[in-house]
Each structure stands twice: as structure tokens, then as C-alpha cells.
Amino acid sequence: MAAASAVSVLLVAAERNRWHRLPSLLLPPRFPGLFRTWVWRQRTMKYTTTTGRNITKVLIANRGEIACRVMRTARKLGVQSVAVYSEADRNSMHVDMADEAYSIGPAPSQQSYLSMEKIIQVAKTSAAQAIHPGYGFLSENMEFAELCKQEGIIFIGPPPSAIRDMGIKSTSKSIMAAAGVPVVEGYHGEDQSDQCLKEHAGRIGYPVMIKAVRGGGGKGMRIVRSEQEFQEQLESARREAKKSFNDDAVLIEKFVDTPRHVEVQVFGDHHGNAVYLFERDCSVQRRHQKIIEEAPAPGIKPEVRKKLGEAAVRAAKAVNYVGAGTVEFIMDSKHNFYFMEMNTRLQVEHPVTEMITGTDLVEWQLRIAAGEKIPLSQEEITLQGHAFEARIYAEDPSNNFMPGAGPLVHLSTPQADPSTRIETGVRQGDEVSVHYDPMIAKLVVWATDRQAALTKLRYSLRQYNIVGLHTNIDFLLNLSGHPEFEAGNVHTDFIPQHHKELLLSRKAAAKESLCQAALGLILKEKAMTDAFTLQAHDVAIAVTYNHDGSYSMQIEDKTFQVLGDLYSEEDCTYLKCSVNGVASKAKLIILENTIYLFSKEGSIEIDIPVPKYLSSVSSEGTQGGPLAPMTGTIEKVFVKAGDKVKAGDSLMVMIAMKMEHTIKAPKDGTIKKVFYREGAQANRHTPLVEFEEEESDKRESE
């Protein structure tokens, strides 16, 4: 009892003296994040709910990485977690982590994760007092928040009125303007006729941005640079908005050229308090979706940072906001900023804010939902160091970032520590499902300054090794190492502007790398023949075994002396190799007909060609027609048999991985047959139409 009393006294003293501010005084700069985390955990242990709204069990109405993230904090607080899962997620990580798990239906999200009635029923069955919606799915659904309220279940988020006001972009713009928050010129009216929208676009002046009135995440968003393309882009935005939010209403805004995307993390409570936890820069995007985020935003002066934060707090107070929210601004080259939208939920990139402020924002969500005040005042929230988050996706950057799906045959990550976080919902052997977002993980790093954090990010990315599907890891390495990114010169057109440097076509492997791969294959297969020839990347490698244990490898007109061996470390195979006296170390994986080498320089894939007589791939019957880029649903078909089309004409629209993909004609020709109707499911790489080229094109190709 004496010991317990002493701990209580210590914790009360910590609370009174604000010990969370001491790390920078007591420890070297590299330790404050770890120390703040320790102090925060000690402080939070003493809190009890004073409103009688204790939360002892929470249902997470989501899946994957965010569900696992919420469960970790719930476990830390001693709160039981309840998972829900679709048939596709039966064996997923978040199901295994939860204290309880309930099936809620088939893989399509409309029949599972978006089913309000099913989720409410699970909450009742499991006796969960609260529901955490994560992000996406029902997180910004006013009707769901209202339904929770009617059923006496705590919705861990803002009140329905705030979701409504901020979720409808036209309404939010009016509220923000009244609250003194700068807004962008645009049309947010109720007249949704094509003619009205087109007239307002002309009045505002091209380029303009078409945005879905509801939702976010880049869905239902199109840039229109001329009047000629307005109608096609409008229809595309409406289709995607309807599919994503069940509402195809849009607004028109002036498009600010090469803007920055800067957002502010805010928190409100039931007692009328609101604070900001500084800003994040999320400018570097593809398909209007974030790919790398950092906090704080580079190059922002303290006075601008303060103005941003205060504007975000005004925005939150204008709608009586409660819980975690993000106020998003666009910023021009002179650091003028304008309200874009407010996300009434926790953001995917919230960990970078946690890293620079030493907070657990999910814990704040749970405590505020239970009726407590915001744990810290504005003056007590301090900014230390710099953090990056890199989103690791199953996608092919060389193919317009086409999302992918498939098994994670091999998955190894950097070692997690207080300054490195791996936020994920998958393990080696799991599948990235075609039914949901293709994000595999978030890699989050912290250091004392931006350059140190950037160095740590690149080091950690090289240790993130995945085999089984395309990923954007090498692209992220190129991006984070680009001189302009290193200098902090970021904006939303960064990737298109530096397209050539960031998306270089795959170079032929260096001869030294071919030697490494050949040695790895020889040692793995224990092929000790005195002399033989390997074929890789259409290059012949003549190998001779030397009796001293080395190999002579001739590639074209050059001979290499190669020596090395294999060893195991943490269930992985490594190749220690010397090529002409230059030593290296790489992780080695051989899968089917591909050799993978992962080293500090990045990753290399070397294909071993398959003889043509063994290949089962055939293009018979496609007549050069387009193939399905991935498994998905045919949303719209624009052509029929007998139609003549020009190169670039839209043939059909597919919905896959929560995105809309327009399939276009590769050349001039005639449609002989359409293989799929609207609503049908098409598998990856299957022909979509039978296509007959024009005679002139045929002769050119011959």
C-alpha cells in the first residue's frame, strides 16, 4: 500500500509540475520522444473518468492498419477491443489482435464495413460502450454518428452536426468564411445542372477543380484545365463520388497552381476547449492522394505556424468540434493559406504529429469521448524534432501507380524503436485484397531535425523488403533522395514536375549485380559444376568454377572474379559476396524465375527467362485489345461491336481498389466484340474487348 501511495503522489506531482516539459532539459536531443512517451504513460495511468461515461470496451468499425493502431492504445489503457471483419478478412491481423471478433458479411464494403445496422448490432451483442470508426468507411458518416447516439453508444468522433457541416464542402466554406478563415473562390451552390457548373467554371477561370461535395481522400476530384475537357471530367467525378459517398453533388473551385497542402491537427472537447497540435505538410501526392507526409511543414516561420493553428482552432470552434480533426489548407508560394476542407476524423498521417508532440492521439480520442477535458493546454503543447511518414503501397509507380493485389510472399521491416514506427495491418503470407485500399504499411521516423529524419527515413526504407507484388518502396527512395525534396521545395505538382527523375524506366542490371545474382543462384541451388552458362536479363553469363572456391564469370567481353557464401540471420538468407575485390552484403530471395537482392543501395530484380515452349501466356483472340489492368468491376461501357474508335478514346470504366480506371483504345480500329457488360467482374490481364486495328496500323506494325 505504501508503495502504491508513493506512486500516486509521484504522478500527482508530475501532473502539477508538468514533467512532460522536462525532456529537453534532462536528456540529449535524441531522447526526448522516448522520455515524453514514458512520462505520458505514467501520467495517464492516474486519470479516471469523471462523467460516468467509462469506456471499458470499444468496437473498432474498421480493418487493417488503423484497427490494429486503435487496439494497441486500447490494450495500453486496459480497454477491451472488439473487431469486425468481412469474409475476405477472416484471417487478418486485426482479427487476431482483438479480444473479440465478429463476422459482418461478404468482402464488398457496402455489404460489410459500410453496413451501419450490422456494426450497431455487433456493438450491442458484445456490450461495447463505444465505437471507434478509424478513417474511411463510416468515419465521416453523419447518419452513423446519429445512429450511435440514438442507440446510446458513444461515437468516438465529433457530434453529427459537425460531421454534417464539415462533410458538405459548400456548407463548410460558408461557415469558415463567417468564422474569419480564408477560403478559395468557387461555386458551392445547389444548382447541379451541367450548364450551371460549366458557366461557373468559366466565370472562375480555368484551371478549376471539380470536387465531390462529400468525402475526401481524392475521390471524386478532377482538375479541369480547359472548357473542352470539362464535361468528361465532370461525369467522371460524379461517377466516382456516387460510388464512394452515394452522393454525386460537386462544387467548383479555382485551382491554385503548384500549391502546398498544409493541414493542422486540432482537438476539441465537450467543455468548449480546442487546441492545435501544429501542422503537417502533405503536398507530395499522386492521384490526389498523399504518399509522404512530414511534421512540421518545412520552411514555415513561427508566425505563420501560429496563424495556421489559430485559424484551425477558429474553424473547430465554429462547429462546436469534439475529438480529433484536421483542418486542411492550400498554401501558395508566399505562404498565404486558404481553407480547403475539414476531415472530421483521425487522419492516416496522425503518427507524425504524435512523434513531434509526444502524444498518443488515439488515447486523447478515447478520453475525450469519455467526457474528459483535453489533457494539455495550448501553451503546454510543444514541438520537438521532425518526423516523416512514408506510405508503402501495393502499386506499380511505372504504370501510373496502378494499385495491385496479391500475396506478401516475403515481408521484412526495419526494427521498431522509439523513433521508428511500423504501422501495418498485414504480416508475411497475408494477401493485399483487391476489395480494399492497397496500403501495406506506414513507415514513420523521428529525429532532432529534418535532415536527420530524412536520412533515417531512407535508411529504414532500404530495410523494408517485400516480394510477391509491386510496391512503391524504390519510388519513395528516389523521392526522399531528390535534391528538391531534400531542400523542402514541395508542392502538389512535385511528382509530375520531376516525373523523369522519379520514374526512370527500369535500367538493365549492372554486370556486378548479375554476378551477385548468379552466385546467389549457384549457392542456393548448390550447382557446383565446373563450367556452365546462365541466362539472365537476356544476357549470357559463362561461369567457371575455380578450385579455390571462387568463380570466374564472363559477361560479354568482361570477366569477373566472384567469391562468397550464404548465411542466415533472423530467418532470412543473406549473400556475402566479393566481385573483383569489392565486397557487399545483400538479402537474397529466389522466387519462381526471379532473383531478388536487397541491399543498402536499394532493391534489384533479375529475371531468369522462361523458355517459350514453357510459357502458357497467349494473346490469341485479343487482336491487340486492352487487358484489364487489375481485377475489378466494369462500371460503364462506352462502345459496342462494330464501333470505330480512335487511339485514346474511352472504351470503358473499371472500379478497382476503391479507384476509377478509364480503359482507352490503344490505336485506331474497330471493336469486334465487347467481353463484359456493366456490373460484371473482370480478372486481371483478361481481354476486355476484341479489337481490330486499321489496315495502315497493321502494316506499320509488320
Buried (B, 14 or more C-beta within 10 A) or exposed (E): EEEEEEEEEEBEEBBEEBBBBBBBEEEEEBBBBBBBBBBBEBBBEEBEBEEEBEBEBBBBBBBBBBBBBBBEBBBBBEBBBBBBBBBBBEEBBBBEBBBBBBBBBEBBBEBBBBBBEBBBBBBEEBEBBBBBBBBBBBBBBBEBBBBBEEEEBBBBBBBBBBBBBBBBBBBBBEBBEEBEBBBBBBBBEEEBEEEBBBBBBEEBEBBBBBBBBBBBBBBBBBBBEEEEEBEEBBBBBBBBBBBBBEBBBBBBBBBBEBBBBBBBBBBBBBEEBBBBBBBBBBBBBBBBBBBBBBBBBBBBEEEBBEBBBBBBBBBBBBBBBBBBBBBBBBBBEEBEBBBBBBBBBBBBBBBBBBBBBBBBBBBBBBBBBBBBBBBBEBEEBBBBBBBBBBBBBBBBBBEEBBBBBBBBBBBBBBEEEBBBBBBBBBEBEBBBBBBBBBBBBBBBBBBBEBEBBBBBBBEBBBBBBBBBBBBBBBBBBBBBBBEBBBEBBBBBBBBEBBEEEBBEEEEEBEBBBBBBBBBBBBBBEEEEEEEEEBEBBEBEBBBBBEEEEBBBBBBEEEEBBBBBEBEEEEEBBBBBBBBEEEEBEBBBBBEEEBBBBBBEEBBBBBBBEEEEEEEEEEEEEBBBBBBBBBBBBBBBBBBEEEBEBEEEBBBBBBBBBBBBBBBBBBBBBBBBBBBBEEEEEBEBEEBBBBBBBBEEBBEEEE
